[in-house]
């Protein structure tokens, strides 16, 4: 048994070190012709890597490669980044926002910056349970009946489970819902909706809480909700059919891939122990997609693992992430059960945000009952929501929905035209599902596609948040529902 001794460091001393050595950010546009280097060095502390990645992700930057080193209490990270169109980062306001998010003002920034999709004065409704067609429609209709105004929402589904965070306020006065009786009534009604069609003793949760400055980032919270709901338990583990060793576990949307490595689009996780350094080496190989780095680092951080070194790269449609980690207690991953759990959670983290179904960008006038009406139209036309996020821009509500029909296929053109007509708004079918290997895309491919559709209505929560940072509370105006 390996025994690791760690010195005690007083928390006040860590704060002092951060004040003496605040994070420094260098934006380098000279080294490479096709990307910007974002270099960060600072005294390190638990969770700082996630904070940095979260800032870059919220700004809608595409990270194609990264090198991370945080051994010896000091952090030095390099990120190869571009904007969504594949261009280098040259906008002065964007550069300022990167520096503001990471540097010395980071703590104050976190305290005042709302999580994605929300106003700091909203009440957060967190729901988890079994996924089924029409669930979002029923919940939004109940909220309308209860006099709750929905200001924003984000929904994920994975492995037949669903998690959503809906930000609501009192429709009568636009303020958070704080009355205990009212809170209990809303929770009870929504529990009835979620409970319908559930089996006895099946996991489900409905929670209405007041949001506070500095709370957990919305997308990180969705990961936590889905982990608590056990969506990772259905991620199967196998190594015999792959050309890796027995420590590899992988899954690929319900199929086990027996092809060679370059043809496999499932998620592979390999965990090894480096005896010389005392690290566990966690290698994740998966289809490349936006926000993949955030999802992986978020999962490792929430599982109390510290990343000391990492190398992230992507080639064509495949991303490879290699992390040198230890548990917060100082030990590597020892038992097979622990490796199995980490593997399942990493597989789930990489798969949750993969989009199944047809992507619909919706832009319409903000009106009473909007979200309820949109989801009702989907339900009446036999469409099921697999992922969604919606907010507002000025007087217009803008959002993205991924939908499938009842058989799990993409909606046909006739159904899509009916949806357009009934919603009475701009509805753009952007691209089809990425669920099949032949449709895999990389960050660079996505950026090329974005050039083709740049004239189409498009909603970017991160860019919206940062372009109006100084007036954030007034920009996420409520959807009147």
PyMOL commands that set and color helices and strands:
alter all, ss='L'
color gray80, all
select helices_A, chain A and resi 11-20+48-58+71-73+92-102+106-112+135-145+180-195+218-229+231-234+261-263+292-302+336-352+370-380+413-423+437-439+443-452+461-467+469-475
alter helices_A, ss='H'
color red, helices_A
select strands_A, chain A and resi 24-28+36-43+62-69+74-82+123-130+148-158+161-170+205-210+248-251+267-274+279-287+305-315+318-327+358-365+383-393+396-405+426-429
alter strands_A, ss='S'
color yellow, strands_A
deselect
rebuild
show_as cartoon
